[in-house]
Amino acid sequence: MFPQRLDSTVAYGIAQAMMDGFNRHYQLFRQESAKAKERFEQQDWHGQQRAQRERIEFYDLRVKECSARLETEFQAAQQPPDIWQQV
């Protein structure tokens, strides 16, 4: 039972914040991944290992950032189910 349209500015704001969080994650992940070729060519194996560890942690960090933003800006934990159904 998905709504046909958003009738809540809160739901829209939450959805936008979640998209912002995903886009930030994707941009940072791509930027860091693009540096892998250079590290490989320079035989920077320690840098490569460090970057791999960081990329693995990226998702968890971005989820924490987004969760904090949702709680701060929208009091996400207190939002009723009908708001989340619209998100």
PEFENZI-V534759 format. One line per field, one symbol per residue. ss: DSSP state (H for helix, E for strand, C for the rest). phi: phi as a letter, one per 20 degrees, with the letter a starting at -180 (. if undefined). psi: psi as a letter, one per 30 degrees, with the letter a starting at -180 (. if undefined). A space follows every 10 residues. Layout:
ss->???
phi->???
psi->???
This chain:
ss->CCCCCCCCHH HHHHHHHHHH HHHHHHHHHH HHHHCHHHHH HCCCHHHHHH HHHHHHHHHH HHHHHHHHHH HHHHCHHHCC HHHHHHC
phi->.effbedcff fffffffffg ffffgfffff ffffffffff felefffffg ffffffeggf ffffffgfff ffeclgfeff gffffff
psi->iklflkgkfe eeeeeeeeee eeeeeeeeee eeeffeeeee eghieeeeee eeeeeefeee eeeeeeeeee eefgheffkl efeeef.
